[in-house]
Amino acid sequence: MRYAAEAILLHDVFMGMMKSLVFATIIVHVGCLEGFRVKGGPEAVGRAATLAVVRSTFLVIFADLFITTLFYMLDRS
C-alpha cells in the first residue's frame, strides 16, 4: 500500500477528475440537446439516441485530445 501511495501523484488524480467532469458535461449536454430536438415517434427517438451516442463519443475523444495536450504543455513549462 505504501508503494502505491508513493506512486500516485496528486497532479494525475486532479487531471483524471477534471477530465471526467468535462466528459460528463459533454455527454449530458449532447444527450439533452438531441432529446429536445426529437420529433416523431419511437423510431425518431431511437435515431436521436444513436446520434447522441455518436456525437458525444466523438466530442469526448476530441476533448480528451485537447485536455491531454493542454496539461502536457502546462506541465512542461
N, C-alpha and C positions, 0 to 999 in steps of 0.2 A: 504494500500500500504506500510505503514511503517513497519508493521509486516512481510510482505512478503520480503521486502528488508533486514530486520534483519535476516530472516531465511535462506536466500540464502548465502551460503559460496563460496568464490572465488575458493577454492580448488575443490568443487563439479562442478563448472562451467568449470574449467580447465580440470578436469577429463572427463567430457562429451564431450568437444571439442576435446580432444586428442583421445578419443575412436572413435568418429565419423570420424576423419581423417584416423585412422587406418582401420576402416571398409570400408570406401570409397576406399581406396587404394587396399584393398583385392578384393573388388568387381570388380573394374576396371581392375586389373591385371588378374584375373581369366577369366573375360569376353573376354578380348583381346586375351589371350592365347588360349582359346577354339575357338575363332573366327578364329585365324590364323591357327589352326590345322585342320579345317574343310575341308573335301574332299568329293565331291559328289554333289548331287542335293539338292533340298529344304528339303527333308526328313533328310539328314545329318545335315543341318543347324538347324532343329528342335531338333534333338537329341543332338547336341552340345550346344544349348541354354539351354536345360533341364539339361544337365550335368554341365554347368557353374553355373546355379542356385543352384543345389545341392551341388556342391563343395564350392561355395562361402558361402552358408549358414553354412555348417559345419565349414569352416575356421573362419567365423565371430563369431560363438559360441565359438570355441576354443580360439580365440584371446580375446574375452570378458572375458572368464575364466582367462586367463593368465594376462591380464591387471588389472583386478579387484584384483587378488591375489597379483600382484606386488604393486599396490597402497596401498592395505591393509597392506602389510608387511612394506612398507616405512612409512606409517602413524603411525604405532605402535612404531617405533624407537624413 
